[in-house]
Amino acid sequence: MDRTDATRRSVLSLGAAASATPWLGTARADARTPPPADAAPGPLDDLGITELRKRMEDGELDAVRLTRYYLDRIERIDPLLHAVIEVNPDALGEARRLDAERHPRGPLHGMPVLMKDLVETADRMHTTAGSLALEGLRPARDATVAARLRAAGAVILGKTNLSEWAGGLSLTHHAGWSARGGQTRNPYKLDRSPNESSSGTAVAAAASLCVGGIGTETNGSIIDPASANSVVGVKPTVGLVGRGGVIPGVPSQDSVGPIARTVRDAAILLGTLVGVDARDPATMASRGRFHRDYTRFLRADGLRGARIGVPRAVYFGYSHHADEIAERAISVLRAAGATVVDPADIPTAEQLEDLPGSMVVQAYEFKRALNAYLAGAPGEHPRNLAELIEFNRAHADRELRYVRQDGLEAVQRLDFSEREYREALATNHRLSRAEGIDAVLRRHRLDALVMPTTGPPAKIDLVLGDSYGGGASTPAALAGYPAVSVPAGFAFGLPVGVTFMGTAWSEPTLLRLAYAYEQASRVRRPPTYRPADIGF
């Protein structure tokens, strides 16, 4: 569900709960635990997908050795992070089968990936949205994105932790907390928030527990954790990537996208995920608009001649640390040949951040989508939202240990008519699209907008909830448009990213700009796993 404006936070903000990750035999570490002596980057951590494939082709590496490498890192490092909710017991078997194939299927052949615990997999893993209510749920078929990754030769390494029900449980902001997985921690400083519901995937990518992973976003839940963990997050246009077999949030806003350490790796993953999905009617609009290879758009000089706007109103000013880092990024853009139009404000920015229709759309869609999913999912579990609420009350010692389920209860209580919903959705789209992002792009003849993704990650607070200052995600979220967050710098060792945002189906342009900025800035560095009692 994710974090957004004040209206959204009042209805469907982030939820939480707590327990140990069940598959790990070792005790879970807390934020004061010093990192393992061998938590520093290993010999394969700085290598991207292309470099790893080259080593495989040269006979220096194979899928089994690479899978074992990441499984070992998960065993050693994840007790500090709680990023991985479950590992695939058949991962090594999958790797062996891929090594036995004579011809590689493509650039992802033998590459271990993790995916958010909203993505169904037809194997021995569970799909639970982080909830105890769905423990034991084993779908009969892979989600479309999981099937496409397997067909491309990827090894499904496991599932990542998340904000339970993608943030829909509670009105209190507890990013990365679920009853099944506990509290995910930021690898740059262990008492800091990993930000938003795809936090486990972002933390795992940052800590080199996989080559990359799959997240989902309704509003902020790919790009915000990417920023907080100094990785790249791609939130695609709604309809570019099929959502069949993914536990839903708000279908008019939900996206599935890649999170990786580099733009190139994210582009490789995106090219595998796209395409028409018979289980997701929204993807019909992507015909003729998706690309199987997004790496062909990546150029080191991709900023030369580009026109990029800076929307100052709303998206600057909430964090002076984020502002300073974004100003340096803007200087890099200019030096690399871009024309920067500053300011280039989104005309409806203020309205979008406090939009009553946003609450109407989210409550209406979430209730119906979740009820439909629970009614059709196999196994013994709550069959609708009302039964889920009762389950949580019956298991309050674990499910509601830190927070109330006032998010779920609010959605269940609110009852908007179809007419109210359709009017609200039309208003959301008009203000975010034609009168919002498209208006500023057209007025200034821009290729994209750029702004801080969000501020440095705040401290985790399981009692009061995480604090939230501001962010860039809402316009693209309400419009269903794409956004790419790229590492841009650090404030006292805490990561901050910048977001490139554009109109529908502009992923080739955004990835080109993000890649050129990444190559010109080269600010990312590996996490340090600082304990809670050290420094800022």
KETI-349538 format. One record per residue: x, y negated, z of N, C-alpha, C in turn. Coordinates in steps of 0.02 Angstrom, whole numbers, plus 32768, in hexadecimal, padded with zeros to 4 digits. Each point is the difference from the previous one (the first is absolute). Layout:
REM KETI-349538
XYZXYZXYZ
...
***
This chain:
REM KETI-349538
8029803C80007FD77FC48000802B7FC18000
802F7FFA802C80327FCC80007FEA7FBF8021
80307FD380057FF77FBF801E7FF07FCC7FCA
7FD77FCE80137FF77FC97FD17FEE7FC08025
7FCF7FDC7FE57FEB7FC0801B7FD980088041
7FED7FC7801E7FDF800180417FBF80287FFD
7FDA7FF97FCA7FC180257FFB800D804A7FFF
803280147FD9800E80477FFB8017801C8043
802C7FDB80218019801880407FC880088032
7FCA7FDA7FF87FC9800480307FD6803F7FF6
800980227FC87FD7803A7FF1802780407FF6
80367FFD7FD98022803D7FEB804B7FFC8008
80187FE6803780487FFA8008801D80418016
80417FFE80128025803E800A7FEE80238041
7FFF80437FFD7FF08029803A803C8024801A
7FF68029803580388022801F7FEA803B8029
8031802780187FF9803A802C8044801C800E
8008803D802180448017800F8005804A800D
803580207FE88013804480128043800E7FE0
801E80398010803E80147FE07FF2801F7FBD
802E7FF87FD17FF980217FBF8006804B800B
7FCE80287FEC7FFE804580168036802D7FE5
801A7FF27FC4802E80307FE480467FFB801D
80127FC8801F80437FF8801A800780238043
8032802A8005800A8023803F80257FD68034
80257FCE7FEA80277FD8802E7FD57FCB8020
80157FE7803A7FDB7FCB802280047FC07FD8
7FCB7FD980027FFE7FC17FDD80277FCC8027
80277FD97FDD80287FCC801F7FD67FC08006
80127FD5802F7FDD7FC08004802D7FC97FE4
7FE77FC1800280227FC97FDF80427FEE8021
800C8018803D803E7FEF8022803780347FF3
7FED80377FDD803080357FF380347FE97FCD
80418005800F80327FEE7FCE7FF9802C7FC3
800F7FE77FC57FFB80297FC4803480388000
7FF280377FDE803180357FFA80417FE57FE2
8037801E801380417FE97FE7800480067FB5
7FDB802F7FE38002800A7FB77FC37FE37FDD
7FE17FCD801E7FC77FE07FDF80167FCF7FCA
80407FF17FFD801A7FD37FCD7FF3801E7FBA
80027FD67FCC7FF3801A7FBD802B803B7FEE
7FE280337FE38024803B7FEB80187FFB7FB9
802080357FE780207FFC7FBE7FCF7FF97FC6
7FC08011800B7FCF7FFC7FC97FD07FC68007
80047FDB80397FCD7FCF800F80007FC47FD1
80397FED7FE780047FC67FD47FF380127FB7
7FF3803F7FF27FF580157FBB7FB67FFD7FF0
7FF07FE37FC67FBC7FFF7FE97FEE803F7FDA
7FC280027FE87FE8803B7FDD802B800F7FC2
80117FCD7FDB8028800A7FC38044801E8011
80217FE680358042801A80147FFB8047801B
7FCB800F80257FF78043801A7FF480327FC8
7FD97FEC7FCE7FF5802C7FC78041800C7FDA
802A7FCD7FFA804080087FDE802B80338024
80017FFE80438026803180267FE480477FF5
7FBE80057FFB7FE380427FF3801480197FBB
7FFE7FD47FCF801380147FBC804980147FFB
802A7FE0802A8048801180018010803C802C
7FCD801E801F800A803B802A801B7FF18045
80017FC0801480197FEE80427FCA80038036
7FC280077FEC7FC87FFE802E7FC680277FE3
7FD5801A802A7FC380207FE87FC67FEE802F
7FC480147FED7FC57FEC80268001801D8046
8018803D80088002801E8043802E7FD9802E
803C7FEF7FE8802F7FDB802A7FE57FBB8011
7FE07FE07FD07FE57FBD800D7FC580048032
7FD580327FF77FC88009802F8019800F8046
8033802B8006801C800E8042801F7FC1801F
801F7FD77FD6801E7FC380197FCB7FD48021
7FC77FF67FDF7FCC7FD5801C7FDE8022803C
7FF680417FFD7FE28023803A802D7FF8803D
804180037FF5802F7FF880387FFC7FB9801C
7FFC7FCF7FD57FFA7FBA80187FBE7FF78026
7FCA801D7FE87FC17FFB80248007801F8046
801F803A8004800780218041802A7FD78030
80347FDE7FE7802D7FDB802B7FE77FBA8011
7FE27FDE7FCE7FF37FB980087FB77FF1800E
7FD280287FE67FBA7FEF80087FE780018047
801E802680307FE97FF9804580037FB8801A
802B7FD67FE380027FBA80127FC87FD87FDE
7FE980177FC77FD77FD77FD37FB780147FFD
7FF0804080097FBC80197FF97FE37FEF7FBC
802880017FCD7FE97FEF7FBD7FE0803B7FDC
8017803C800E7FE9803C7FDE7FD08025802D
7FC280077FEA7FCD8020802A8003804C7FFA
801A80187FC7800280487FF3802E800E7FC5
802980348005802880147FC67FDF803B7FDD
800E80067FC17FE580367FD78028803F800E
7FE28034801D8026803D800D801780247FC2
7FE57FED7FC7801380207FC0802E7FD47FD6
801B7FCA801D80287FD27FD9803D80217FE1
802480288027803C80217FE57FEC80337FCA
7FC8802280097FE9802E7FCD7FF17FDC7FBF
7FE07FC580057FF37FD87FC480417FEC7FDF
80317FEC802980407FEB7FE48022803A7FDC
7FFD803C801D801F803B7FDF7FE0800E7FBC
7FBE7FFB7FFE7FDE800C7FC080147FCD7FCB
80087FC2801580157FCC7FD18047800A7FE9
802C8016802D8045800E7FEC8003803A7FCE
7FD0802E80038001803A7FD37FE87FEE7FBA
7FE17FC77FF87FE97FEC7FBD803B7FEA7FD5
800080147FC1803A7FF37FD580047FB87FE9
7FC77FDF7FF97FFF7FBC7FE67FDC7FD28032
801F7FC880127FDF7FD1802E7FC17FE37FE1
7FCF7FF4802A7FC07FE57FE980037FB57FF4
80307FDF801D80057FB87FFA802A7FE48038
80007FBE8009802D7FE080307FF180138049
7FC48019800F7FEF80138044800D8049800F
801B80257FD0800B8047800A802E800C803C
7FE68023803380288010803B80047FC88034
7FDB7FC97FF680047FC7802E7FCD80078039
80168003803F7FD2800680397FDD7FBE800F
7FBD800280037FD87FC5800F7FD2800E803B
7FEF7FCB80237FD0800480377FC27FD97FEC
7FC78013801B7FC37FDB7FF17FD67FF5803E
7FDF7FC880007FD57FEB80377FCB8035800E
7FF0800880407FD1803480157FB77FEC7FF1
7FF67FE27FC67FBE7FF87FE37FFB80277FBF
8038801A7FE8800480207FBE7FFA804B8008
7FCC801C7FE27FF380488007803580297FDB
80158036801F802C80307FE07FE58047800D
7FFE80277FCB7FE7804580048039802E8013
80167FFC803E8036802980187FF5800D804B
8033801080257FF7800F804780027FC3802D
80047FC47FE27FFD7FC380287FB87FEA8009
7FF57FD580337FBF7FE3800D7FFA7FBD7FDC
7FC27FE97FFA7FF27FBB7FEA7FCF7FE48032
80167FCE80287FD87FEE803B7FF47FB6800B
801D7FD37FD97FFD7FB8800D801A7FF08046
8029802C801C801C7FF680437FD080118038
7FC5801A7FF07FCC800D80327FFE80488017
7FF5800A80417FF78044801A7FC180207FE4
7FD07FD77FEA7FC1801A7FE68009802A7FC1
80357FF37FDB800C80247FC1803A80328005
8017800D803D8035803380077FE780427FE3
8029801F7FD87FEC803F7FE17FE27FF77FBB
7FF37FC27FEA7FE47FF67FBD803480107FCB
7FF280337FD8802C80137FC97FD680017FC0
80067FCE7FD77FD87FFB7FC3800F80387FCF
7FD0800D7FD5800780377FCF802A7FEB7FC4
800A7FBF7FF580287FEA7FC780277FC28013
80367FF57FDB80297FC5800A7FDB7FC17FEC
800E7FC980227FED7FBF7FE680217FF57FBD
7FE27FD67FD7801C7FF57FBD80497FEA8003
80117FD3802E80457FE98003802F80378016
7FEA802B802F802980388015800B80317FC6
7FCB800E7FDB8005802E7FC780307FE47FCB
7FFD7FBF7FF4802D7FE27FCF804880018016
800C7FF6804080448005801A801B80477FF9
7FD780318012801680467FF8800E80107FB7
7FD37FEA7FD3800A800E7FB980407FE07FE6
80157FC9801E803E7FDE7FEC803E801F8020
7FF68032802B80398022801E80147FE78044
7FD87FD3801E80117FE780437FF380368034
80277FFF80357FF5802C803A7FD67FD98033
7FC6801980117FD77FDF8033801D80148044
80227FD0801F8027800D803C7FD58000803F
7FCB7FD780017FD67FFD803B7FD17FC57FFD
7FDF7FF380397FD07FCA8007801B7FCC8032
7FEF7FC17FF480197FCB802B7FC87FE5802D
80177FE780397FD37FE280317FE27FBE7FE6
7FCC7FE880207FDC7FC67FE87FD87FE28039
7FE47FC67FF57FCD7FE7802E7FC2802B7FF6
7FE6801C80357FCA80327FFA7FC57FE57FD8
7FE6802B7FD37FCB7FEC7FD180157FC27FDA
80407FFB7FF1801C7FC87FD97FF07FBD8020
7FFA7FFF80437FF37FC280237FB87FF48010
7FD3802C7FED7FB97FF5800B7FE680128044
8029801F802B7FE8801880417FED7FC6802D
802B7FCE80057FFA7FCE803580067FB97FE4
7FE57FD0802680097FBA7FEF80447FE68016
80238025802A80417FEC8019803680187FD0
80327FD57FF58034800E7FCF8037802B8020
7FFF80417FF18034802F8017801C80237FC2
802D7FE07FDE8019801B7FC180288040800B
7FF280337FD98027803D80027FF1802D803B
7FC57FFA801E7FEE802A803A7FC7802E7FED
80098041800D7FCA80307FF5800080338037
7FC7801F800C7FFB80338034802C803C7FEF
800580107FC0802980397FED804A7FF18001
80137FC57FED80477FF37FF580227FD38032
7FDA7FE1802E801D7FD1802E80117FBD7FDF
802F7FDC801C80127FBD7FE9803D80017FD4
7FF87FEF7FC180397FF97FD380277FC28014
804380057FFC802C7FC98015802A7FE77FC6
80117FC1800480287FE07FCC804980158007
8020801A7FCC80458018800780337FC98009
7FEE7FC27FF280307FC9800980037FEA8049
7FCA800880247FFF7FF680487FC48026801B
800C802E802E7FCF8033800F7FC47FE88027
80037FC3801C7FC47FE680227FD77FD47FD2
80117FFD7FC07FDC7FD57FD07FCE80277FD7
7FCB7FDD7FEC7FCB801F7FDA801980157FBB
7FE880397FE7800F80137FBB7FD07FE07FCE
7FCC7FDD80197FD07FD97FD87FD3802A7FD4
7FC07FFF80117FC980187FD77FFF804C7FF7
7FCD80187FDD7FF080478005802C802E7FD7
80237FE77FCD8030802B7FDD80457FFD8020
80017FF28041803F7FF68024802C803E7FFF
7FE3803B8008802A803C80018026800A7FBF
7FE07FF37FC7802280087FC080387FCD7FF9
7FF37FC1801480337FCD7FFA803B800E802E
7FF38014803E80358010802F8029803C7FE6
7FDF80337FE78023803B7FE6802D7FEE7FC5
7FE77FD57FD4802A7FEB7FC7803C7FD88019
7FF47FD2802F80377FD78019803580298023
7FEB80348025802F80298026801C803A7FD7
7FF380017FBF801980347FD37FEB80468017
7FBF8006800F7FE4804180107FE180217FC1
80057FDD7FC77FE580187FC0801C7FD27FCB
7FF680117FC080157FD17FCC7FCF7FC67FF9
7FC3800B80157FCC7FCE7FFD7FBF80208014
7FCB7FD980027FC1801C80167FC47FDC7FE5
7FC6801880157FC07FE67FE87FDB7FE0803A
7FEA7FC27FF57FD67FDD80307FBE7FEE7FE1
7FD47FE380287FC17FE67FE67FF77FBA801D
7FDA7FD77FDC7FF37FBC80187FB87FEC7FF2
7FE07FE580337FC17FDC7FF8800E7FB68003
80287FEB803180167FBB800480407FFD802A
803980027FE0803F7FF78022802580408014
7FE1803A7FF6801D803B801F803680237FD8
80117FE87FC5803D80147FDE80347FC98005
7FEC7FC37FED80337FCB7FFC80187FE98044
7FD58000803380167FE98042803380308020
7FF3804280038034802C801B803F80017FD5
7FF97FF67FBF803C7FFB7FD6802A7FC68017
7FE17FC7800D80247FC580188020800D8043
7FDB801D802F8018800A8045803880338004
8007802B7FCD80328035800280337FFB7FC7
80037FC67FE080327FF27FCD800280347FC8
7FC4800F7FE67FFB802C7FC67FD27FDF7FCD
7FF780207FC77FD77FE77FCA7FBC80218003
7FCB7FD97FFD7FBC801B7FFF7FDA7FE57FC4
7FDF802D7FDB7FD97FED7FC67FB7800E800E
7FD87FCB80037FB7800680067FE47FF67FBA
7FE980367FDF7FEA7FFA7FBA7FBB7FE07FF9
7FF17FED7FC27FBC7FEB7FEF7FD080398012
7FC77FEF801E7FCD8033800E7FEA80207FBE
800780417FFB7FF080247FC3803D80187FD9
803C7FE88012803C80177FDD801480468017
7FF7800F804080138041801D7FC18020801C
7FF4803E7FED7FC4802380167FFF800F804A
7FC57FFA801E7FF8800A80487FDA803F8010
7FF6802C7FCE7FDE803F800E802680288034
7FDD80158035801F8027803580267FD78033
7FF67FBF8001801E7FD480327FC77FE8802F
8008800880417FCD7FEA802F7FF47FB67FF6
7FC27FEB7FF37FF37FBB7FEB7FFD7FCF8039
80087FC07FEF7FF57FC9802E7FCB7FD27FE4
80157FD17FD57FD37FD27FDD800D80087FB6
7FD980297FDD801180127FBB800B7FC67FD0
7FDE7FC88008800B7FC97FD280447FE0800A
80238010803780427FE4800E803780348005
7FEF8040800B80328033800E802F800B7FC5
80418002800E803480127FCF802C8036801E
801C80297FD5803480308013803F7FEC7FDB
80397FFA8024803C7FE97FDF803F80198022
803A7FF77FDE80408019801980227FD08030
8027801D802D802D7FDB802C804480227FFB
80357FD97FF28042801C7FF580357FCD8013
803F80157FFF80357FD2801480137FCF7FC9
7FF180107FC280127FD47FC97FC57FF77FD1
80017FCB7FD97FCC7FF47FCE800180377FCC
803B80167FEB800480357FCD7FDD803F8018
800F8015803E7FE1803D80197FB47FF78005
7FE97FC580167FB87FF480037FE180037FBB
80237FE67FCE7FE680017FBB7FFC80477FE6
8032802A80107FFD80467FEB7FC48023801F
7FF57FF580407FC7801F80217FBE7FE77FE3
7FFB7FBF7FF37FC27FE57FE57FEF801F7FBD
803180097FD57FF3801E7FBF7FE580468004
800E802380367FE68043800A7FB87FFF8018
7FED7FCD80257FBF7FFD80207FC87FE87FD4
800F7FD87FCC7FCC7FDD7FDB7FDB802E7FD0
7FC67FE77FE97FDA80257FCD7FB880088015
7FD680117FD07FB9800A800D7FF6803D802C
7FD67FF980337FF1803480317FB6800F7FFB
7FEF803D7FED7FB980137FFA7FDB7FF98041
8024800080387FE07FFA80427FFA7FB88018
80177FD17FD77FFF7FB980147FEB7FD67FC4
7FBF7FEF7FFB7FE87FDA7FC680237FBE7FF4
801C7FE2803580227FBF7FF7803B80057FD1
801D803B7FF8803B80077FD67FEF7FFF7FB6
7FC080047FEE7FEF7FFB7FB980177FBD7FE3
80017FCC802A80157FBE7FE8804A7FFD7FF1
80278032801680487FFE7FF48014801C7FBC
7FD1801B7FDA8012801A7FBE80227FCA7FD6
803A80127FE480257FD07FD880267FCD8028
7FFC8003804380217FCF802A8036801D802D
8003804280058033801E802B803B80187FD7
803980098022803E80157FDF801E803B8026
801780317FDC801F803A801F80477FF18017
801E7FCC7FE580457FEE801380047FB6800C
7FFD7FEC804080057FBA801180487FE98005
8030802E7FFE80467FEC800380157FDB7FC1
7FDC80087FCA80137FDE7FC17FF57FB58004
7FDC7FE980337FF57FB9800880347FDF802D
802C8028801E802F7FE68031803E7FE57FDD
800F7FC0800B803B7FE07FE380217FD48035
80418004800480247FD680307FF67FB67FF2
7FF57FEE7FC07FF47FBA7FEE7FB67FF17FF9
7FD6802780217FB87FFB7FF87FE17FC0801A
80257FD880267FE77FC08018800B7FC87FCE
802D800A7FD080107FCB7FD17FC37FEE7FD6
7FEC7FC180027FC77FE97FDA7FBC800C8021
7FFF802180397FC1800D80227FE67FC08022
7FBF7FFB80057FE07FC880247FDE801D803E
80187FEB803A7FE8801C803F7FE67FC8802D
7FC58007801A7FE27FCD802B80078011804A
80027FCC80298007800780497FC17FE58020
7FD3802C80187FC37FE98022800F7FED8048
80087FC0800E80137FEA80437FC680038032
7FC67FE97FEB7FC77FFD802E7FED80468017
7FFD800B80407FED803D8023803A80318005
802680097FCA803180377FFD80467FEC8016
80087FC18012803C7FE880227FE97FDD8040
802E7FF980307FF07FD8803B7FEE8027803E
7FF180407FFB7FEE8026803B803D801E8023
803A80017FDE803E801B801D803B7FDB7FE2
80247FD9802980397FDB7FE3803780307FEA
8005803B8020803280327FEA7FEF80197FBA
7FC080107FF57FEB80177FBD80097FC87FCD
7FF07FC3801480087FC77FD180497FF87FEB
802F8002803080477FF87FF0801780367FD0
7FEC803D800C801480377FD57FE17FF87FBA
7FC17FEB7FFD7FE07FF67FBF80217FC77FDA
80157FCB802480227FC87FDD804180187FE0
8025802B8023803D801C7FE27FEF802A7FC3
7FCA802680057FEB80297FC77FEE7FD47FC4
7FDE7FC9800C7FEE7FD27FCA803F7FE47FDF
80337FF18028803F7FE87FE3802080357FD4
7FFB803F8014801A80377FD77FDA80037FBE
7FBE7FF880027FD880027FC380167FC97FCF
800A7FC4801A80167FC97FD58045800F7FE2
802E8017802B8044800C7FE9800180377FCB
7FD0802D80027FFD80377FD07FDB7FEE7FC0
7FEB7FC17FFA7FE37FE97FC17FB57FF77FFF
7FDF800980397FB87FF680017FEE7FB68008
7FC97FED7FE27FE27FBE800D7FD08008803A
800D7FDD80377FD78006803C7FD27FC38004
7FBF800D7FFF7FCE7FCB80077FEC7FFE804A
80117FC980217FF97FFC80487FE77FBA8014
7FC37FFB801B7FD3803780137FD480147FC5
7FE5803C80067FCE801A7FD27FCC8024802A
7FD67FDA80217FD3801D80317FC580247FE1
7FEB803580217FC280227FED7FC67FD48016
7FD67FEA7FD37FCD7FCE80127FD180178038
7FF4804180047FCF801A803180228020803D
803F7FF1800B8027802380347FDE7FFC8044
7FEB7FC580147FE17FF880427FC080298005
7FD77FFF7FCC7FC280268001800D804B8006
803280197FDC800D804780008015801B8044
80207FD580298018801780417FC980018034
7FC57FE57FF27FC9800080317FBF80077FDA
7FF980387FDE7FCA800A7FD07FCB802F801E
7FC47FE8800F7FCD802C801D7FF1803D7FD4
80037FF77FBF7FF280387FD3803280388006
803C7FF180188032803480097FE880338033
7FE37FE880377FE6802D80337FC580297FE6
7FD57FE07FDA7FC680247FE58017803A7FD3
802E7FF27FD2801780327FD0802380398025
802B7FF0802F8026803480227FD3802D802A
7FD27FE280267FD48028802A7FD3802C7FD5
7FE37FE37FCC7FD280267FD48024803A7FDF
803A7FF37FE2802380357FDB801F8034802E
801E7FEA80378022802F802C7FCF8034801C
7FC77FE980187FCF802E801D7FEB80357FCD
7FEF7FE97FC47FE7802F7FCE8036802E7FE6
803C7FE57FF58036802A7FE7801580348033
80067FEB803F8015803080337FCA8035800D
7FC17FEC80017FCB80318009800080347FC8
800A7FE97FC28002802E7FC7803C802F8005
80397FE58015803C802A80057FF680358036
7FE97FEC803B7FF8803080377FCC80357FEF
7FCC7FEC7FDD7FCC80307FEF801A80367FD0
802F7FEE7FD68018802F7FCD804080258011
80247FEA80348040801F80107FF580448020
802A80317FF07FF68043801B80138005804A
7FE6803480218014800D80457FD07FE58034
8011800D80407FD77FE98038801B7FBE8018
7FD77FCC7FFA80147FBD80157FC27FD37FFC
80037FC4801B7FC77FD27FF97FEC7FF87FB7
7FBF80007FF37FE87FFB7FBB7FEC7FBA7FEC
80037FD1802E7FF07FBA7FEF801E7FD38035
7FF97FBE7FF6801F7FCF802C7FE380058047
7FBF800B80067FE280068043801E803A8027
800980397FDE801D803A8022804A7FF38010
80237FDC7FD680467FF0800E80057FD5803F
7FD47FCF800780007FD6803B7FF4802A803F
7FD1802F7FFC7FF3802C8039803C802D800F
802180197FCC803C8029800A80357FD88027
800B7FC37FEC80327FD780217FEF7FF38049
7FC07FF6800E7FEB7FF88046800E803F8028
7FF480397FE1800C80408024804A800E800A
802A7FE17FD88049800A800580227FBE800F
7FE07FD7802980197FBD800D80457FFF8020
80128035802680418000802180397FFE7FCD
7FF580167FC380337FFE7FCC7FEE7FCF7FC8
7FC380027FE97FED7FD67FC87FFA7FB68014
7FEA7FF3803C7FF37FBB8015802C7FED803B
803C801B8001802C7FF5803980137FB68007
800C7FDE7FC980177FBB80027FCC7FCE7FE6
7FD280177FD77FD27FD17FE07FBA801B8001
7FD17FD47FF67FBB80147FF57FF6800F7FB6
7FCB80237FF07FF0800D7FBA7FCD7FCC7FE7
800B7FC280147FCF7FCC7FEF7FFF7FF17FB5
803580117FDC7FFE7FF97FB77FCD802F7FE1
8004804180127FD180307FE57FB97FF08017
7FF87FEC803F7FBD7FF1801B7FE27FC47FDD
80297FCE7FF17FE67FC57FDC7FE880127FBB
802680297FDD7FEB80157FBD7FC080288003
7FFA802C80317FC3802880077FC47FD48010
800B7FCC80277FC97FD580167FE97FD07FC8
802F7FE67FD97FEF7FD07FCC7FD980217FC8
7FCD7FDF7FE97FD5801E7FCC7FEE7FCB7FCC
802A7FFC7FCD7FF47FD07FCB7FDA80217FC6
7FD67FDA7FE07FDB801A7FC6802E80047FC4
7FEA80267FCE802880047FC280047FBC7FDF
7FCB7FD9800380017FBE7FE280337FD38023
80028001804480317FD98024804780157FEE
800980427FFA8042801A7FEE80167FE97FBB
7FD480077FCF80137FEF7FBC800D7FB67FF8
7FDA7FD78022800C7FB87FFF80437FEF8020
801080218038803F7FF38022803B80177FD5
7FFA803A7FE0803680197FD6800B7FD27FC5
7FCB7FE87FE280077FD17FC780227FC08016
7FEF7FE8803C80207FC3801A804A800C800E
80108038801F80468011800D802880017FC0
7FE580217FCD802480057FC080077FBC7FDE
7FCC7FD9800280047FBE7FDF80347FD38022
80007FFE8041802E7FD48024804880197FFD
800A80417FFD8045801A7FFF801B80087FBA
7FD580097FCE8016800A7FBB7FFC7FBF7FD8
7FC67FF47FE07FFB7FC87FD1800F7FBC8020
7FEA7FF7803E800B7FBF8022803C8003802F
80228039800380388008802D8042800D7FDC
801580407FFE804180117FE280027FED7FB6
7FCC80127FDA80007FF17FB880007FB57FF3
7FDF7FDB802C7FFC7FB77FF580457FE08006
80268012803380427FE18009803180197FCB
7FFC803F7FED802C80197FCA7FF27FDC7FBE
7FC07FF77FF27FEE7FDF7FC180137FB68000
7FF37FDE8038800C7FB88003804A7FEF7FF4
802C8029801D80487FF27FFC8025802D7FCF
7FDA80297FDB801E802E7FCF8036802C8021
7FEB80218036802E802780297FFF804A7FEE
80398020800A800380487FFB7FEB80228041
800D7FDE80387FF2801E804280057FCB8035
7FEA8012803C80097FD7803C80338022802D
80217FDA802C802D801D80317FF67FDD8043
8000802880367FF77FE48043801C80328032
800B7FEA803F8015803180337FCA80368007
8014803E80077FCF803580097FDD7FFA8043
80277FF980357FE77FF48044803C7FEE802B
7FF57FEF803F80387FED802B8027803B801A
80367FF4802580268036801F7FD2802A802C
800B804180047FD3802B80267FFE7FEE804A
7FC47FFE801C7FF57FEF8046800D803D802C
80037FF4804180098038802F7FC1802B8002
800B804180077FC9802E800B7FE27FF38045
7FBE7FFC80047FDE7FF780407FC3802D8000
8007803B80207FC9803080007FC77FEA802E
800C7FCF802C7FCC7FE9802C7FD67FC97FDF
80217FCD7FE77FDD7FC77FE37FFB80037FB4
802980297FE1800280047FB780367FD47FE3
8014800E7FC280337FD97FDF7FE57FBB7FEF
802C7FCF80007FEC7FBE7FEA80087FFA7FB4
7FD97FD47FE280037FF67FB77FFF7FB67FF2
80317FE87FDB80047FB97FF27FE37FEC7FBD
800E80277FCC7FE87FEF7FBD8020802E7FCD
7FEA7FFA7FC2801B802B7FCC7FE37FEF7FBD
801980237FCD7FF07FF07FBA7FCC802D7FE1
7FE7803380247FDE80377FDF7FB87FF17FEA
7FDD7FD280207FB87FF97FF67FEB7FF07FB8
801F7FD27FDB7FE77FF27FBD8001803D7FD2
803780247FFE8003803C7FD57FD280368019
7FF7800580427FD48033801C7FB87FF57FEA
7FE77FC480087FBB7FF37FEE7FF580037FB5
80337FEC7FD97FFA80017FB7800980457FE3
8021802D8026801380407FE3803B7FFB7FD2
802A7FCC800980397FF17FD58040801C801E
803680047FD8803E801F8019802C7FD08026
802B801D802A80327FDA8025803B802E800E
803C7FE38000803E8025800E80277FDB8035
800F80218038802A7FE280348047801C7FFA
80317FD28004804680117FF980267FE4803C
80328024801B80297FE48037801E7FBD7FED
7FFC7FD0802F80197FBD7FF280317FE78034
8004801F803A802E7FE880337FEE80198045
80247FE580317FF7801580467FFF7FC3802D
7FD7800380337FFF7FCF8036801280248041
803C7FF2801A80198022803B7FFF804C7FF6
801180167FC5800280477FF07FBD80207FEF
7FCA7FD87FFF7FBE801A7FF07FEE7FEF7FB8
7FE980317FD97FF67FF57FB87FC67FD37FF0
80067FDD7FC87FCB7FD87FE1800580097FB5
7FC780097FE07FFE80077FB77FDD7FC67FDF
80067FFC7FBE7FD77FD37FD87FD480287FD1
7FC67FE57FF17FD080227FD57FF97FDC7FBE
800480277FC97FF07FE97FBD7FB880177FF1
7FD57FD17FEE7FB9800F7FF77FEA7FE77FBC
7FD480257FDF7FE97FEC7FBE7FB980157FF2
7FEC7FFA7FC27FBC80117FEB7FFA804C7FF6
7FC480167FEE7FF580477FF6802E801D7FCB
8019803C800D802880277FD280447FE07FF0
80187FD4802C80407FDE7FF3803B80228022
7FF98040801080378024802080427FFD7FD9
800080067FBD80407FFB7FDC80247FBE800E
7FDB7FC88000801E7FBF800D80187FFB8048
7FD78015803080137FFB8046803D802A8010
8003803C7FE4803A802B800C803F7FE37FDF
7FF87FE27FC5803A7FE07FE0801B7FC8802C
7FD47FD5801980167FC98029801E80198042
7FDF8031801F8018801A8040804480217FF8
800980247FC9804080227FF580387FCD7FF6
7FF27FCD7FD780347FCE7FF380117FDA8040
7FCD7FF28029800E7FDF80418029802E802D
7FEE803F8003802580318029804980037FEB
800C80027FC0804580057FE780277FC0800E
7FDE7FC77FFE80237FC0800C800C7FF3804A
7FD48019802B80057FF08047802580358028
7FF0803F7FF480218039802280067FF5804C
7FC67FF5801F80007FF180477FF2803D802C
7FE680357FE37FED8038802B803D8021801F
7FF98014803F8032802980217FDD80358029
8022803780107FDE803780237FEC7FED8046
7FCF8023801D7FEC7FF18044803580138034
7FFB7FE0803A8031800A80357FE48023803D
7FBE800A80037FE08025803780117FE18044
7FFD7FBE800480127FDF803F7FCD80118036
80168014803B7FD1800D80377FDD7FC08016
7FCC800880277FD57FC8801380247FCD802C
803280148025801E7FD38031803E7FDC7FE5
80087FFF7FBF803B7FE07FE37FE97FC57FD5
80157FC480137FF87FC57FD57FB97FEA7FF7
7FF57FDA7FC97FBF7FE17FF27FCC80357FF2
***
